Amino acid sequence: WQVSGPETGQVGMNFREFGEGNYYNFGVRQDGRFSLYWHDETGWTALIDWTPSTAIRPNEVNRLGVWARGEALAFSINEQWVADYTAEFVEAGLLGLVIGMDNAGEEGVFEFDNFEVRVPELPATQPAMTVTP
């Protein structure tokens, strides 16, 4: 999680990455918001723009979850479902951890721990919030 830096510092995962710079990004910020973006050669597309969530614990460790099977994507923060999404672009690819800052020259310290990749079944329960583009 973010140890130091601006409140708008971001931590999350890039997933279903293929080719040069084509991927989904699920991220959270210290200001209590999460997002889902798509990135490709044309730039960034907000699929779920920065959305407030009480599941995020500012200035604490946060456990993020991404479930992806076919077109179905589901997202959790600290074991609470926050959103689902139907994938439009790609159904397979690489996965990685990511940090980010909004402005050039900003600095921060981030820590990651217990990174797991599993192939579970999608849960039968629905997310607490459904966001449709």
Salt bridges, closest charged atoms under 4 A:
ASP31 OD2 - ARG29 NE 3.54
ASP31 OD2 - ARG33 NH2 2.75
GLU79 OE2 - ARG63 NE 3.20
ASP102 OD2 - ARG29 NH2 3.38
GLU116 OE2 - ARG63 NH2 4.00
GLU116 OE1 - ARG118 NE 2.94
GLU121 OE1 - ARG69 NH1 3.25
